[in-house]
């Protein structure tokens, strides 16, 4: 069966930075393949299009430029957050959260959740980078299609499951950690 819209695809892959010889970023193995319904927009569009019409057992390898993956790094996504945001009620800096290199879940003025990495702690502000961690990085995927099957009606109409394990435990994907 071919990879097409509304089909459940299971695959394994190795993701490298820039080329087949680049630094390994992520490995998905056959014991825990990536499972997703093709064509539902849950994965990078160009990643999906490179898999179109492959069948179970087919190997794949392809590059994705940063522009086609997570975009280029944007300076406007690096901002100064008032240090007061990280202060406890007694006026002390929460050093467990506020430390250079720490990734902190935040919310913008419109209520959107996003993660930022603390780059600097200054006298009056904390400098945070809200770019995607792989923004500006060219990617290289190589892998194999493990299985392709028709998605069930429940899979197509229900809450889409975890992309790591395919189960429907919603936003709590602690089972995949």
N, C-alpha and C positions, 0 to 999 in steps of 0.2 A: 504494500500500500504506500502511496506517495504522500509526502508532506504537502498538505493543502489546508485551506480554511476549515475551521471547526474540527480538526483532527488533533487527537492527543499525541504529542510527540515526547519521547523520552530520549535524552542524549547525554553524552559525556563530552567533556572538552578540557582543553588546557588553554588558558588565556595568558598571553605574554605581552610585554610592552614592546610595541613597534614592529617586531619581526620574529621569525621562527627561532632566532637565537637570543631574543630579548629576555629580560628578567621575568620570571614566572610570577604572575599576579594572583592567579586562582586556578585550582584544579578541581574538576567535578568528576568523581569516579563512578564506576558501574554499580558500586554498592549503594549509592545515593544519587542516581541520575537526576538531571534537571528535567522536570515534567511541566509541560504547558500546553494550552490549547492554541494552535497556530492561528494567527490572524486576529487575535483579540486585543492586540496593542499592548500587551504586558511587557514585551521585550523591545530592545532597540529595533526600529523598523528595518534598517539595512542588515542587521544580524538575521532577522527572520527571512528577508528576501533571499539571502544567500543559501538558505536551507530549502527553499521552495522546490518541490518535485523530487527531493531526495527520498530514498527508501531505506527501510531497516537494513543495517549493515553497511550503508554507504559512509565513507569517510569524507570529511570536509576540512578545508583550511582557507582562510581569507583574512585580509587586513581590513580594519576600519580606521579611517582617519579620525582624529579627535573631533572634527566638525561633524562627522557622521555618527559619532558615539555620544559622548557627554558634553560636547562643545568645547570651545576654547576657554581658557581661564579669563575671567572678566574682573578687571580691577575694581569695578563698582560693587562687586560681591565681597570685597574686603572692607570692612567698616569698623568704626570705633563705637563700641557699646559703652554707655556710662558705667563706670565702676560700681555705682550704687546698685545696679542690677544684681551684682554678686555679693552684696553685703547682707549679713544676717540682721535680725531685728535689733541686736545690741550694737550694731555699727561695725562689726568686724567682717573682714573679707573671708568668705567661705573658701578656704584654701584647698579643701578636698575636691571642689568642683573647679575653682578658678586657678588653673595652673597651665603653663605653656605646654602645648601639644595635646591637651585634653579636648576631646570632641564633646560638645554640649548641645543637647536638644533645646531649641529655642522656638519662639513663635513670633511672626512678624505682626505688624499693625493690623493686618487683615485676618489674623487668626490662622494663617498657614504655618504648619509645622516644618521646621528645617533644622539641619544640624550645622554647627559652625565649629571650627577648630581655633583654639586660642593661640595666637601667634606672639602676642606681647601683652604684658601687664604694665601699664604706665601709671602715673600719679592720679589722673582723673578718668582714664578710660581703659578698656580692654579691647585690643585689636583682634578681630575675629575674621576668619576666612569662611565664607558660606558657599564657595565654589564646590561642585561635586568633587569628591576625592580623585576621580579620574579625569577631570576636566583638563584639557590640554595634552592628554596622553593618547598617542596613536596605539591601537590595539591590534593584536594578531591572535585569531582563534584557530585551533585545530582540534578535531574531535571526530566522533562517530555517532550516527543515528542508531540508537539502541532498539527503539520500537516506534511504530506509527500505527494508530488505530482510530476508528471513529470515536469521537467524544460521545459520552452518554448524554441523554437529555438532562439529567441531573447536573452533570458537569457544565453543560452549556447554559443552563438557566439559573443554577445556584450560585452561591458565593464562590468566586474563583479561589482555589486553594493556594497554598504556599508554593512558590516556584521551586523551592528546594526539595519538597517531598511530595507535593501534589495533594496533601490532605486538606480538609476544609476546617482548619481550626482558626480561621479568620486572621485577625491582625496579630494574635498571640502565637508566634511561630517558635515558641520555646522548645518544641519537640525537635526542631532542626538544629539547634545550637550545639 
